Amino acid sequence: MTLTPADAPMPGRQVALVDLLDRLLAGGVVITGDLVLSIADIDLVRISLRALITSVSTLTEPSPPDPADGEPP
């Protein structure tokens, strides 16, 4: 089996939890998932979960104008 560059392991790098959270909150993260409760292969409960996690400052930043709108900046 030959490893391609995409499959090669990344060099070990320590990242502080605070730095990781800062990067995630700066850009925002969407978490989705499905939870199904079933008995004897009969679905009884299905829950779809969706969460947007971001910082307040990221949400309140004005977005750049969309050129497709045709409105001048």
mmCIF file as Biopython writes it, N, C-alpha, C and O atoms, coordinates in Angstrom:
data_model
#
loop_
_atom_site.group_PDB
_atom_site.id
_atom_site.type_symbol
_atom_site.label_atom_id
_atom_site.label_alt_id
_atom_site.label_comp_id
_atom_site.label_asym_id
_atom_site.label_entity_id
_atom_site.label_seq_id
_atom_site.pdbx_PDB_ins_code
_atom_site.Cartn_x
_atom_site.Cartn_y
_atom_site.Cartn_z
_atom_site.occupancy
_atom_site.B_iso_or_equiv
_atom_site.auth_seq_id
_atom_site.auth_asym_id
_atom_site.pdbx_PDB_model_num
ATOM 1   N N  . MET A ? 1  ? 0.853   -1.173 0.000  1.0 0.0 1  A 1 
ATOM 2   C CA . MET A ? 1  ? 0.000   0.000  0.000  1.0 0.0 1  A 1 
ATOM 3   C C  . MET A ? 1  ? 0.896   1.232  0.000  1.0 0.0 1  A 1 
ATOM 4   O O  . MET A ? 1  ? 1.806   1.338  0.822  1.0 0.0 1  A 1 
ATOM 5   N N  . THR A ? 2  ? 0.646   2.156  -0.911 1.0 0.0 2  A 1 
ATOM 6   C CA . THR A ? 2  ? 1.453   3.361  -1.032 1.0 0.0 2  A 1 
ATOM 7   C C  . THR A ? 2  ? 0.669   4.550  -0.509 1.0 0.0 2  A 1 
ATOM 8   O O  . THR A ? 2  ? -0.506  4.725  -0.833 1.0 0.0 2  A 1 
ATOM 9   N N  . LEU A ? 3  ? 1.328   5.365  0.305  1.0 0.0 3  A 1 
ATOM 10  C CA . LEU A ? 3  ? 0.683   6.561  0.836  1.0 0.0 3  A 1 
ATOM 11  C C  . LEU A ? 3  ? 0.832   7.709  -0.149 1.0 0.0 3  A 1 
ATOM 12  O O  . LEU A ? 3  ? 1.935   8.005  -0.607 1.0 0.0 3  A 1 
ATOM 13  N N  . THR A ? 4  ? -0.274  8.347  -0.469 1.0 0.0 4  A 1 
ATOM 14  C CA . THR A ? 4  ? -0.229  9.551  -1.291 1.0 0.0 4  A 1 
ATOM 15  C C  . THR A ? 4  ? -0.017  10.742 -0.370 1.0 0.0 4  A 1 
ATOM 16  O O  . THR A ? 4  ? -0.191  10.607 0.841  1.0 0.0 4  A 1 
ATOM 17  N N  . PRO A ? 5  ? 0.353   11.911 -0.901 1.0 0.0 5  A 1 
ATOM 18  C CA . PRO A ? 5  ? 0.540   13.083 -0.031 1.0 0.0 5  A 1 
ATOM 19  C C  . PRO A ? 5  ? -0.706  13.430 0.785  1.0 0.0 5  A 1 
ATOM 20  O O  . PRO A ? 5  ? -0.588  13.944 1.897  1.0 0.0 5  A 1 
ATOM 21  N N  . ALA A ? 6  ? -1.889  13.157 0.250  1.0 0.0 6  A 1 
ATOM 22  C CA . ALA A ? 6  ? -3.113  13.449 0.999  1.0 0.0 6  A 1 
ATOM 23  C C  . ALA A ? 6  ? -3.297  12.489 2.167  1.0 0.0 6  A 1 
ATOM 24  O O  . ALA A ? 6  ? -3.906  12.846 3.175  1.0 0.0 6  A 1 
ATOM 25  N N  . ASP A ? 7  ? -2.768  11.258 2.035  1.0 0.0 7  A 1 
ATOM 26  C CA . ASP A ? 7  ? -2.923  10.257 3.089  1.0 0.0 7  A 1 
ATOM 27  C C  . ASP A ? 7  ? -1.812  10.312 4.127  1.0 0.0 7  A 1 
ATOM 28  O O  . ASP A ? 7  ? -1.936  9.724  5.201  1.0 0.0 7  A 1 
ATOM 29  N N  . ALA A ? 8  ? -0.729  11.013 3.813  1.0 0.0 8  A 1 
ATOM 30  C CA . ALA A ? 8  ? 0.411   11.057 4.722  1.0 0.0 8  A 1 
ATOM 31  C C  . ALA A ? 8  ? 0.023   11.781 6.013  1.0 0.0 8  A 1 
ATOM 32  O O  . ALA A ? 8  ? -0.704  12.773 5.971  1.0 0.0 8  A 1 
ATOM 33  N N  . PRO A ? 9  ? 0.498   11.296 7.145  1.0 0.0 9  A 1 
ATOM 34  C CA . PRO A ? 9  ? 0.163   11.960 8.404  1.0 0.0 9  A 1 
ATOM 35  C C  . PRO A ? 9  ? 0.804   13.338 8.476  1.0 0.0 9  A 1 
ATOM 36  O O  . PRO A ? 9  ? 1.907   13.560 7.974  1.0 0.0 9  A 1 
ATOM 37  N N  . MET A ? 10 ? 0.084   14.260 9.114  1.0 0.0 10 A 1 
ATOM 38  C CA . MET A ? 10 ? 0.608   15.611 9.287  1.0 0.0 10 A 1 
ATOM 39  C C  . MET A ? 10 ? 1.676   15.593 10.371 1.0 0.0 10 A 1 
ATOM 40  O O  . MET A ? 10 ? 1.588   14.800 11.309 1.0 0.0 10 A 1 
ATOM 41  N N  . PRO A ? 11 ? 2.676   16.449 10.259 1.0 0.0 11 A 1 
ATOM 42  C CA . PRO A ? 11 ? 3.688   16.493 11.309 1.0 0.0 11 A 1 
ATOM 43  C C  . PRO A ? 11 ? 3.053   16.921 12.628 1.0 0.0 11 A 1 
ATOM 44  O O  . PRO A ? 11 ? 2.133   17.738 12.653 1.0 0.0 11 A 1 
ATOM 45  N N  . GLY A ? 12 ? 3.557   16.358 13.720 1.0 0.0 12 A 1 
ATOM 46  C CA . GLY A ? 12 ? 3.006   16.672 15.033 1.0 0.0 12 A 1 
ATOM 47  C C  . GLY A ? 12 ? 3.117   18.154 15.343 1.0 0.0 12 A 1 
ATOM 48  O O  . GLY A ? 12 ? 4.189   18.746 15.216 1.0 0.0 12 A 1 
ATOM 49  N N  . ARG A ? 13 ? 2.009   18.746 15.748 1.0 0.0 13 A 1 
ATOM 50  C CA . ARG A ? 13 ? 1.991   20.164 16.067 1.0 0.0 13 A 1 
ATOM 51  C C  . ARG A ? 13 ? 1.036   20.357 17.226 1.0 0.0 13 A 1 
ATOM 52  O O  . ARG A ? 13 ? -0.114  19.921 17.181 1.0 0.0 13 A 1 
ATOM 53  N N  . GLN A ? 14 ? 1.517   21.003 18.245 1.0 0.0 14 A 1 
ATOM 54  C CA . GLN A ? 14 ? 0.691   21.254 19.414 1.0 0.0 14 A 1 
ATOM 55  C C  . GLN A ? 14 ? -0.105  22.534 19.209 1.0 0.0 14 A 1 
ATOM 56  O O  . GLN A ? 14 ? 0.451   23.571 18.844 1.0 0.0 14 A 1 
ATOM 57  N N  . VAL A ? 15 ? -1.414  22.455 19.445 1.0 0.0 15 A 1 
ATOM 58  C CA . VAL A ? 15 ? -2.285  23.612 19.326 1.0 0.0 15 A 1 
ATOM 59  C C  . VAL A ? 15 ? -3.026  23.744 20.654 1.0 0.0 15 A 1 
ATOM 60  O O  . VAL A ? 15 ? -3.643  22.794 21.137 1.0 0.0 15 A 1 
ATOM 61  N N  . ALA A ? 16 ? -2.953  24.932 21.227 1.0 0.0 16 A 1 
ATOM 62  C CA . ALA A ? 16 ? -3.650  25.170 22.487 1.0 0.0 16 A 1 
ATOM 63  C C  . ALA A ? 16 ? -5.153  25.189 22.240 1.0 0.0 16 A 1 
ATOM 64  O O  . ALA A ? 16 ? -5.608  25.616 21.179 1.0 0.0 16 A 1 
ATOM 65  N N  . LEU A ? 17 ? -5.912  24.733 23.209 1.0 0.0 17 A 1 
ATOM 66  C CA . LEU A ? 17 ? -7.363  24.691 23.093 1.0 0.0 17 A 1 
ATOM 67  C C  . LEU A ? 17 ? -7.924  26.096 22.873 1.0 0.0 17 A 1 
ATOM 68  O O  . LEU A ? 17 ? -8.891  26.268 22.131 1.0 0.0 17 A 1 
ATOM 69  N N  . VAL A ? 18 ? -7.333  27.083 23.504 1.0 0.0 18 A 1 
ATOM 70  C CA . VAL A ? 18 ? -7.799  28.464 23.351 1.0 0.0 18 A 1 
ATOM 71  C C  . VAL A ? 18 ? -7.616  28.926 21.905 1.0 0.0 18 A 1 
ATOM 72  O O  . VAL A ? 18 ? -8.493  29.594 21.357 1.0 0.0 18 A 1 
ATOM 73  N N  . ASP A ? 19 ? -6.486  28.576 21.282 1.0 0.0 19 A 1 
ATOM 74  C CA . ASP A ? 19 ? -6.248  28.955 19.894 1.0 0.0 19 A 1 
ATOM 75  C C  . ASP A ? 19 ? -7.247  28.264 18.959 1.0 0.0 19 A 1 
ATOM 76  O O  . ASP A ? 19 ? -7.739  28.874 18.010 1.0 0.0 19 A 1 
ATOM 77  N N  . LEU A ? 20 ? -7.537  27.006 19.229 1.0 0.0 20 A 1 
ATOM 78  C CA . LEU A ? 20 ? -8.494  26.271 18.417 1.0 0.0 20 A 1 
ATOM 79  C C  . LEU A ? 20 ? -9.886  26.889 18.518 1.0 0.0 20 A 1 
ATOM 80  O O  . LEU A ? 20 ? -10.557 27.079 17.504 1.0 0.0 20 A 1 
ATOM 81  N N  . LEU A ? 21 ? -10.319 27.201 19.727 1.0 0.0 21 A 1 
ATOM 82  C CA . LEU A ? 21 ? -11.629 27.824 19.909 1.0 0.0 21 A 1 
ATOM 83  C C  . LEU A ? 21 ? -11.686 29.199 19.258 1.0 0.0 21 A 1 
ATOM 84  O O  . LEU A ? 21 ? -12.713 29.575 18.693 1.0 0.0 21 A 1 
ATOM 85  N N  . ASP A ? 22 ? -10.591 29.950 19.334 1.0 0.0 22 A 1 
ATOM 86  C CA . ASP A ? 22 ? -10.549 31.271 18.713 1.0 0.0 22 A 1 
ATOM 87  C C  . ASP A ? 22 ? -10.742 31.161 17.203 1.0 0.0 22 A 1 
ATOM 88  O O  . ASP A ? 22 ? -11.490 31.942 16.616 1.0 0.0 22 A 1 
ATOM 89  N N  . ARG A ? 23 ? -10.080 30.206 16.578 1.0 0.0 23 A 1 
ATOM 90  C CA . ARG A ? 23 ? -10.228 30.019 15.131 1.0 0.0 23 A 1 
ATOM 91  C C  . ARG A ? 23 ? -11.637 29.576 14.765 1.0 0.0 23 A 1 
ATOM 92  O O  . ARG A ? 23 ? -12.205 30.057 13.785 1.0 0.0 23 A 1 
ATOM 93  N N  . LEU A ? 24 ? -12.201 28.663 15.547 1.0 0.0 24 A 1 
ATOM 94  C CA . LEU A ? 24 ? -13.546 28.178 15.259 1.0 0.0 24 A 1 
ATOM 95  C C  . LEU A ? 24 ? -14.584 29.283 15.406 1.0 0.0 24 A 1 
ATOM 96  O O  . LEU A ? 24 ? -15.476 29.418 14.568 1.0 0.0 24 A 1 
ATOM 97  N N  . LEU A ? 25 ? -14.468 30.072 16.468 1.0 0.0 25 A 1 
ATOM 98  C CA . LEU A ? 25 ? -15.452 31.129 16.710 1.0 0.0 25 A 1 
ATOM 99  C C  . LEU A ? 25 ? -15.302 32.275 15.723 1.0 0.0 25 A 1 
ATOM 100 O O  . LEU A ? 25 ? -16.288 32.932 15.389 1.0 0.0 25 A 1 
ATOM 101 N N  . ALA A ? 26 ? -14.092 32.527 15.252 1.0 0.0 26 A 1 
ATOM 102 C CA . ALA A ? 26 ? -13.870 33.622 14.302 1.0 0.0 26 A 1 
ATOM 103 C C  . ALA A ? 26 ? -14.560 33.334 12.974 1.0 0.0 26 A 1 
ATOM 104 O O  . ALA A ? 26 ? -15.101 34.249 12.353 1.0 0.0 26 A 1 
ATOM 105 N N  . GLY A ? 27 ? -14.550 32.096 12.535 1.0 0.0 27 A 1 
ATOM 106 C CA . GLY A ? 27 ? -15.170 31.756 11.265 1.0 0.0 27 A 1 
ATOM 107 C C  . GLY A ? 27 ? -16.568 31.195 11.407 1.0 0.0 27 A 1 
ATOM 108 O O  . GLY A ? 27 ? -17.380 31.313 10.489 1.0 0.0 27 A 1 
ATOM 109 N N  . GLY A ? 28 ? -16.857 30.595 12.527 1.0 0.0 28 A 1 
ATOM 110 C CA . GLY A ? 28 ? -18.155 29.974 12.738 1.0 0.0 28 A 1 
ATOM 111 C C  . GLY A ? 28 ? -18.123 28.502 12.376 1.0 0.0 28 A 1 
ATOM 112 O O  . GLY A ? 28 ? -17.379 28.089 11.487 1.0 0.0 28 A 1 
ATOM 113 N N  . VAL A ? 29 ? -18.919 27.727 13.053 1.0 0.0 29 A 1 
ATOM 114 C CA . VAL A ? 29 ? -18.993 26.287 12.838 1.0 0.0 29 A 1 
ATOM 115 C C  . VAL A ? 29 ? -20.464 25.884 12.850 1.0 0.0 29 A 1 
ATOM 116 O O  . VAL A ? 29 ? -21.238 26.341 13.691 1.0 0.0 29 A 1 
ATOM 117 N N  . VAL A ? 30 ? -20.833 25.034 11.920 1.0 0.0 30 A 1 
ATOM 118 C CA . VAL A ? 30 ? -22.180 24.471 11.901 1.0 0.0 30 A 1 
ATOM 119 C C  . VAL A ? 30 ? -22.065 22.995 12.252 1.0 0.0 30 A 1 
ATOM 120 O O  . VAL A ? 30 ? -21.311 22.255 11.619 1.0 0.0 30 A 1 
ATOM 121 N N  . ILE A ? 31 ? -22.807 22.576 13.253 1.0 0.0 31 A 1 
ATOM 122 C CA . ILE A ? 31 ? -22.816 21.179 13.687 1.0 0.0 31 A 1 
ATOM 123 C C  . ILE A ? 31 ? -24.197 20.619 13.378 1.0 0.0 31 A 1 
ATOM 124 O O  . ILE A ? 31 ? -25.212 21.190 13.777 1.0 0.0 31 A 1 
ATOM 125 N N  . THR A ? 32 ? -24.229 19.500 12.668 1.0 0.0 32 A 1 
ATOM 126 C CA . THR A ? 32 ? -25.500 18.856 12.357 1.0 0.0 32 A 1 
ATOM 127 C C  . THR A ? 32 ? -25.436 17.392 12.755 1.0 0.0 32 A 1 
ATOM 128 O O  . THR A ? 32 ? -24.362 16.792 12.797 1.0 0.0 32 A 1 
ATOM 129 N N  . GLY A ? 33 ? -26.576 16.837 13.040 1.0 0.0 33 A 1 
ATOM 130 C CA . GLY A ? 33 ? -26.622 15.428 13.397 1.0 0.0 33 A 1 
ATOM 131 C C  . GLY A ? 33 ? -28.052 14.935 13.458 1.0 0.0 33 A 1 
ATOM 132 O O  . GLY A ? 33 ? -28.991 15.726 13.549 1.0 0.0 33 A 1 
ATOM 133 N N  . ASP A ? 34 ? -28.208 13.649 13.407 1.0 0.0 34 A 1 
ATOM 134 C CA . ASP A ? 34 ? -29.519 13.015 13.501 1.0 0.0 34 A 1 
ATOM 135 C C  . ASP A ? 34 ? -29.474 11.975 14.603 1.0 0.0 34 A 1 
ATOM 136 O O  . ASP A ? 34 ? -28.495 11.242 14.744 1.0 0.0 34 A 1 
ATOM 137 N N  . LEU A ? 35 ? -30.526 11.919 15.371 1.0 0.0 35 A 1 
ATOM 138 C CA . LEU A ? 35 ? -30.653 10.951 16.442 1.0 0.0 35 A 1 
ATOM 139 C C  . LEU A ? 35 ? -31.937 10.165 16.204 1.0 0.0 35 A 1 
ATOM 140 O O  . LEU A ? 35 ? -33.017 10.743 16.091 1.0 0.0 35 A 1 
ATOM 141 N N  . VAL A ? 36 ? -31.811 8.852  16.129 1.0 0.0 36 A 1 
ATOM 142 C CA . VAL A ? 36 ? -32.978 8.002  15.884 1.0 0.0 36 A 1 
ATOM 143 C C  . VAL A ? 36 ? -33.058 6.972  16.997 1.0 0.0 36 A 1 
ATOM 144 O O  . VAL A ? 36 ? -32.100 6.247  17.264 1.0 0.0 36 A 1 
ATOM 145 N N  . LEU A ? 37 ? -34.204 6.921  17.635 1.0 0.0 37 A 1 
ATOM 146 C CA . LEU A ? 37 ? -34.463 5.942  18.675 1.0 0.0 37 A 1 
ATOM 147 C C  . LEU A ? 37 ? -35.394 4.895  18.084 1.0 0.0 37 A 1 
ATOM 148 O O  . LEU A ? 37 ? -36.514 5.202  17.675 1.0 0.0 37 A 1 
ATOM 149 N N  . SER A ? 38 ? -34.916 3.648  18.044 1.0 0.0 38 A 1 
ATOM 150 C CA . SER A ? 38 ? -35.741 2.600  17.433 1.0 0.0 38 A 1 
ATOM 151 C C  . SER A ? 38 ? -35.687 1.337  18.278 1.0 0.0 38 A 1 
ATOM 152 O O  . SER A ? 38 ? -34.721 1.081  18.996 1.0 0.0 38 A 1 
ATOM 153 N N  . ILE A ? 39 ? -36.751 0.563  18.169 1.0 0.0 39 A 1 
ATOM 154 C CA . ILE A ? 39 ? -36.844 -0.735 18.834 1.0 0.0 39 A 1 
ATOM 155 C C  . ILE A ? 39 ? -37.298 -1.739 17.779 1.0 0.0 39 A 1 
ATOM 156 O O  . ILE A ? 39 ? -38.294 -1.521 17.088 1.0 0.0 39 A 1 
ATOM 157 N N  . ALA A ? 40 ? -36.561 -2.836 17.665 1.0 0.0 40 A 1 
ATOM 158 C CA . ALA A ? 40 ? -36.876 -3.902 16.703 1.0 0.0 40 A 1 
ATOM 159 C C  . ALA A ? 40 ? -36.980 -3.337 15.284 1.0 0.0 40 A 1 
ATOM 160 O O  . ALA A ? 40 ? -37.909 -3.658 14.542 1.0 0.0 40 A 1 
ATOM 161 N N  . ASP A ? 41 ? -36.018 -2.495 14.921 1.0 0.0 41 A 1 
ATOM 162 C CA . ASP A ? 41 ? -35.960 -1.868 13.596 1.0 0.0 41 A 1 
ATOM 163 C C  . ASP A ? 41 ? -37.187 -1.038 13.254 1.0 0.0 41 A 1 
ATOM 164 O O  . ASP A ? 41 ? -37.504 -0.855 12.079 1.0 0.0 41 A 1 
ATOM 165 N N  . ILE A ? 42 ? -37.877 -0.536 14.263 1.0 0.0 42 A 1 
ATOM 166 C CA . ILE A ? 42 ? -38.997 0.388  14.057 1.0 0.0 42 A 1 
ATOM 167 C C  . ILE A ? 42 ? -38.593 1.716  14.674 1.0 0.0 42 A 1 
ATOM 168 O O  . ILE A ? 42 ? -38.369 1.809  15.880 1.0 0.0 42 A 1 
ATOM 169 N N  . ASP A ? 43 ? -38.501 2.757  13.828 1.0 0.0 43 A 1 
ATOM 170 C CA . ASP A ? 43 ? -38.123 4.083  14.312 1.0 0.0 43 A 1 
ATOM 171 C C  . ASP A ? 43 ? -39.250 4.670  15.143 1.0 0.0 43 A 1 
ATOM 172 O O  . ASP A ? 43 ? -40.369 4.831  14.657 1.0 0.0 43 A 1 
ATOM 173 N N  . LEU A ? 44 ? -38.956 4.988  16.395 1.0 0.0 44 A 1 
ATOM 174 C CA . LEU A ? 44 ? -39.951 5.577  17.281 1.0 0.0 44 A 1 
ATOM 175 C C  . LEU A ? 44 ? -39.801 7.086  17.370 1.0 0.0 44 A 1 
ATOM 176 O O  . LEU A ? 44 ? -40.793 7.815  17.372 1.0 0.0 44 A 1 
ATOM 177 N N  . VAL A ? 45 ? -38.553 7.558  17.446 1.0 0.0 45 A 1 
ATOM 178 C CA . VAL A ? 45 ? -38.285 8.992  17.580 1.0 0.0 45 A 1 
ATOM 179 C C  . VAL A ? 45 ? -37.141 9.358  16.652 1.0 0.0 45 A 1 
ATOM 180 O O  . VAL A ? 45 ? -36.133 8.655  16.592 1.0 0.0 45 A 1 
ATOM 181 N N  . ARG A ? 46 ? -37.296 10.443 15.939 1.0 0.0 46 A 1 
ATOM 182 C CA . ARG A ? 46 ? -36.219 10.960 15.083 1.0 0.0 46 A 1 
ATOM 183 C C  . ARG A ? 46 ? -36.040 12.442 15.409 1.0 0.0 46 A 1 
ATOM 184 O O  . ARG A ? 46 ? -36.995 13.216 15.359 1.0 0.0 46 A 1 
ATOM 185 N N  . ILE A ? 47 ? -34.813 12.828 15.740 1.0 0.0 47 A 1 
ATOM 186 C CA . ILE A ? 47 ? -34.492 14.213 16.076 1.0 0.0 47 A 1 
ATOM 187 C C  . ILE A ? 47 ? -33.368 14.673 15.164 1.0 0.0 47 A 1 
ATOM 188 O O  . ILE A ? 47 ? -32.322 14.028 15.084 1.0 0.0 47 A 1 
ATOM 189 N N  . SER A ? 48 ? -33.580 15.785 14.480 1.0 0.0 48 A 1 
ATOM 190 C CA . SER A ? 48 ? -32.542 16.391 13.651 1.0 0.0 48 A 1 
ATOM 191 C C  . SER A ? 48 ? -31.968 17.577 14.418 1.0 0.0 48 A 1 
ATOM 192 O O  . SER A ? 48 ? -32.700 18.457 14.870 1.0 0.0 48 A 1 
ATOM 193 N N  . LEU A ? 49 ? -30.668 17.582 14.555 1.0 0.0 49 A 1 
ATOM 194 C CA . LEU A ? 49 ? -29.996 18.632 15.319 1.0 0.0 49 A 1 
ATOM 195 C C  . LEU A ? 49 ? -29.179 19.511 14.380 1.0 0.0 49 A 1 
ATOM 196 O O  . LEU A ? 49 ? -28.463 19.011 13.513 1.0 0.0 49 A 1 
ATOM 197 N N  . ARG A ? 50 ? -29.291 20.823 14.560 1.0 0.0 50 A 1 
ATOM 198 C CA . ARG A ? 50 ? -28.468 21.775 13.812 1.0 0.0 50 A 1 
ATOM 199 C C  . ARG A ? 50 ? -28.103 22.900 14.757 1.0 0.0 50 A 1 
ATOM 200 O O  . ARG A ? 50 ? -28.966 23.481 15.415 1.0 0.0 50 A 1 
ATOM 201 N N  . ALA A ? 51 ? -26.813 23.203 14.819 1.0 0.0 51 A 1 
ATOM 202 C CA . ALA A ? 51 ? -26.348 24.271 15.710 1.0 0.0 51 A 1 
ATOM 203 C C  . ALA A ? 51 ? -25.320 25.121 14.981 1.0 0.0 51 A 1 
ATOM 204 O O  . ALA A ? 51 ? -24.445 24.595 14.294 1.0 0.0 51 A 1 
ATOM 205 N N  . LEU A ? 52 ? -25.428 26.429 15.131 1.0 0.0 52 A 1 
ATOM 206 C CA . LEU A ? 52 ? -24.450 27.370 14.608 1.0 0.0 52 A 1 
ATOM 207 C C  . LEU A ? 52 ? -23.699 27.940 15.797 1.0 0.0 52 A 1 
ATOM 208 O O  . LEU A ? 52 ? -24.292 28.539 16.694 1.0 0.0 52 A 1 
ATOM 209 N N  . ILE A ? 53 ? -22.387 27.748 15.795 1.0 0.0 53 A 1 
ATOM 210 C CA . ILE A ? 53 ? -21.558 28.246 16.889 1.0 0.0 53 A 1 
ATOM 211 C C  . ILE A ? 53 ? -20.604 29.278 16.313 1.0 0.0 53 A 1 
ATOM 212 O O  . ILE A ? 53 ? -19.782 28.966 15.451 1.0 0.0 53 A 1 
ATOM 213 N N  . THR A ? 54 ? -20.717 30.500 16.790 1.0 0.0 54 A 1 
ATOM 214 C CA . THR A ? 54 ? -19.859 31.585 16.327 1.0 0.0 54 A 1 
ATOM 215 C C  . THR A ? 54 ? -19.808 32.662 17.403 1.0 0.0 54 A 1 
ATOM 216 O O  . THR A ? 54 ? -20.587 32.637 18.355 1.0 0.0 54 A 1 
ATOM 217 N N  . SER A ? 55 ? -18.898 33.594 17.245 1.0 0.0 55 A 1 
ATOM 218 C CA . SER A ? 55 ? -18.809 34.674 18.218 1.0 0.0 55 A 1 
ATOM 219 C C  . SER A ? 55 ? -19.815 35.767 17.860 1.0 0.0 55 A 1 
ATOM 220 O O  . SER A ? 55 ? -20.248 35.866 16.712 1.0 0.0 55 A 1 
ATOM 221 N N  . VAL A ? 56 ? -20.180 36.575 18.829 1.0 0.0 56 A 1 
ATOM 222 C CA . VAL A ? 56 ? -21.135 37.651 18.602 1.0 0.0 56 A 1 
ATOM 223 C C  . VAL A ? 56 ? -20.558 38.671 17.630 1.0 0.0 56 A 1 
ATOM 224 O O  . VAL A ? 56 ? -21.286 39.196 16.788 1.0 0.0 56 A 1 
ATOM 225 N N  . SER A ? 57 ? -19.275 38.957 17.729 1.0 0.0 57 A 1 
ATOM 226 C CA . SER A ? 57 ? -18.675 39.944 16.837 1.0 0.0 57 A 1 
ATOM 227 C C  . SER A ? 57 ? -18.698 39.470 15.383 1.0 0.0 57 A 1 
ATOM 228 O O  . SER A ? 57 ? -18.820 40.290 14.473 1.0 0.0 57 A 1 
ATOM 229 N N  . THR A ? 58 ? -18.585 38.181 15.156 1.0 0.0 58 A 1 
ATOM 230 C CA . THR A ? 58 ? -18.653 37.652 13.792 1.0 0.0 58 A 1 
ATOM 231 C C  . THR A ? 58 ? -20.060 37.803 13.234 1.0 0.0 58 A 1 
ATOM 232 O O  . THR A ? 58 ? -20.226 38.097 12.050 1.0 0.0 58 A 1 
ATOM 233 N N  . LEU A ? 59 ? -21.070 37.607 14.065 1.0 0.0 59 A 1 
ATOM 234 C CA . LEU A ? 59 ? -22.455 37.741 13.612 1.0 0.0 59 A 1 
ATOM 235 C C  . LEU A ? 59 ? -22.828 39.179 13.311 1.0 0.0 59 A 1 
ATOM 236 O O  . LEU A ? 59 ? -23.631 39.428 12.411 1.0 0.0 59 A 1 
ATOM 237 N N  . THR A ? 60 ? -22.267 40.131 14.041 1.0 0.0 60 A 1 
ATOM 238 C CA . THR A ? 60 ? -22.658 41.527 13.868 1.0 0.0 60 A 1 
ATOM 239 C C  . THR A ? 60 ? -21.832 42.255 12.815 1.0 0.0 60 A 1 
ATOM 240 O O  . THR A ? 60 ? -22.137 43.402 12.488 1.0 0.0 60 A 1 
ATOM 241 N N  . GLU A ? 61 ? -20.781 41.612 12.267 1.0 0.0 61 A 1 
ATOM 242 C CA . GLU A ? 61 ? -19.998 42.246 11.211 1.0 0.0 61 A 1 
ATOM 243 C C  . GLU A ? 61 ? -20.852 42.381 9.967  1.0 0.0 61 A 1 
ATOM 244 O O  . GLU A ? 61 ? -21.550 41.441 9.588  1.0 0.0 61 A 1 
ATOM 245 N N  . PRO A ? 62 ? -20.804 43.562 9.315  1.0 0.0 62 A 1 
ATOM 246 C CA . PRO A ? 62 ? -21.559 43.680 8.065  1.0 0.0 62 A 1 
ATOM 247 C C  . PRO A ? 62 ? -20.901 42.849 6.976  1.0 0.0 62 A 1 
ATOM 248 O O  . PRO A ? 62 ? -19.677 42.827 6.851  1.0 0.0 62 A 1 
ATOM 249 N N  . SER A ? 63 ? -21.710 42.180 6.204  1.0 0.0 63 A 1 
ATOM 250 C CA . SER A ? 63 ? -21.160 41.360 5.126  1.0 0.0 63 A 1 
ATOM 251 C C  . SER A ? 63 ? -20.854 42.245 3.928  1.0 0.0 63 A 1 
ATOM 252 O O  . SER A ? 63 ? -21.496 43.280 3.751  1.0 0.0 63 A 1 
ATOM 253 N N  . PRO A ? 64 ? -19.889 41.860 3.102  1.0 0.0 64 A 1 
ATOM 254 C CA . PRO A ? 64 ? -19.575 42.658 1.920  1.0 0.0 64 A 1 
ATOM 255 C C  . PRO A ? 64 ? -20.737 42.617 0.936  1.0 0.0 64 A 1 
ATOM 256 O O  . PRO A ? 64 ? -21.479 41.637 0.887  1.0 0.0 64 A 1 
ATOM 257 N N  . PRO A ? 65 ? -20.894 43.682 0.152  1.0 0.0 65 A 1 
ATOM 258 C CA . PRO A ? 65 ? -22.024 43.702 -0.785 1.0 0.0 65 A 1 
ATOM 259 C C  . PRO A ? 65 ? -21.888 42.618 -1.835 1.0 0.0 65 A 1 
ATOM 260 O O  . PRO A ? 65 ? -20.787 42.283 -2.271 1.0 0.0 65 A 1 
ATOM 261 N N  . ASP A ? 66 ? -23.026 42.079 -2.231 1.0 0.0 66 A 1 
ATOM 262 C CA . ASP A ? 66 ? -23.055 41.023 -3.234 1.0 0.0 66 A 1 
ATOM 263 C C  . ASP A ? 66 ? -23.157 41.673 -4.624 1.0 0.0 66 A 1 
ATOM 264 O O  . ASP A ? 66 ? -24.130 42.374 -4.904 1.0 0.0 66 A 1 
ATOM 265 N N  . PRO A ? 67 ? -22.157 41.445 -5.501 1.0 0.0 67 A 1 
ATOM 266 C CA . PRO A ? 67 ? -22.223 42.073 -6.817 1.0 0.0 67 A 1 
ATOM 267 C C  . PRO A ? 67 ? -23.424 41.621 -7.650 1.0 0.0 67 A 1 
ATOM 268 O O  . PRO A ? 67 ? -23.808 42.310 -8.596 1.0 0.0 67 A 1 
ATOM 269 N N  . ALA A ? 68 ? -24.017 40.485 -7.317 1.0 0.0 68 A 1 
ATOM 270 C CA . ALA A ? 68 ? -25.173 40.001 -8.062 1.0 0.0 68 A 1 
ATOM 271 C C  . ALA A ? 68 ? -26.410 40.835 -7.790 1.0 0.0 68 A 1 
ATOM 272 O O  . ALA A ? 68 ? -27.360 40.803 -8.573 1.0 0.0 68 A 1 
ATOM 273 N N  . ASP A ? 69 ? -26.416 41.589 -6.685 1.0 0.0 69 A 1 
ATOM 274 C CA . ASP A ? 69 ? -27.579 42.431 -6.365 1.0 0.0 69 A 1 
ATOM 275 C C  . ASP A ? 69 ? -27.695 43.620 -7.301 1.0 0.0 69 A 1 
ATOM 276 O O  . ASP A ? 69 ? -28.795 44.128 -7.519 1.0 0.0 69 A 1 
ATOM 277 N N  . GLY A ? 70 ? -26.577 44.073 -7.859 1.0 0.0 70 A 1 
ATOM 278 C CA . GLY A ? 70 ? -26.607 45.210 -8.766 1.0 0.0 70 A 1 
ATOM 279 C C  . GLY A ? 70 ? -26.704 46.543 -8.077 1.0 0.0 70 A 1 
ATOM 280 O O  . GLY A ? 70 ? -26.827 47.569 -8.745 1.0 0.0 70 A 1 
ATOM 281 N N  . GLU A ? 71 ? -26.654 46.565 -6.758 1.0 0.0 71 A 1 
ATOM 282 C CA . GLU A ? 71 ? -26.710 47.825 -6.026 1.0 0.0 71 A 1 
ATOM 283 C C  . GLU A ? 71 ? -25.313 48.390 -5.863 1.0 0.0 71 A 1 
ATOM 284 O O  . GLU A ? 71 ? -24.371 47.642 -5.602 1.0 0.0 71 A 1 
ATOM 285 N N  . PRO A ? 72 ? -25.162 49.715 -6.015 1.0 0.0 72 A 1 
ATOM 286 C CA . PRO A ? 72 ? -23.840 50.311 -5.796 1.0 0.0 72 A 1 
ATOM 287 C C  . PRO A ? 72 ? -23.465 50.243 -4.327 1.0 0.0 72 A 1 
ATOM 288 O O  . PRO A ? 72 ? -24.340 50.294 -3.463 1.0 0.0 72 A 1 
ATOM 289 N N  . PRO A ? 73 ? -22.163 50.125 -4.029 1.0 0.0 73 A 1 
ATOM 290 C CA . PRO A ? 73 ? -21.745 50.039 -2.620 1.0 0.0 73 A 1 
ATOM 291 C C  . PRO A ? 73 ? -21.977 51.307 -1.859 1.0 0.0 73 A 1 
ATOM 292 O O  . PRO A ? 73 ? -21.674 51.377 -0.668 1.0 0.0 73 A 1 
#
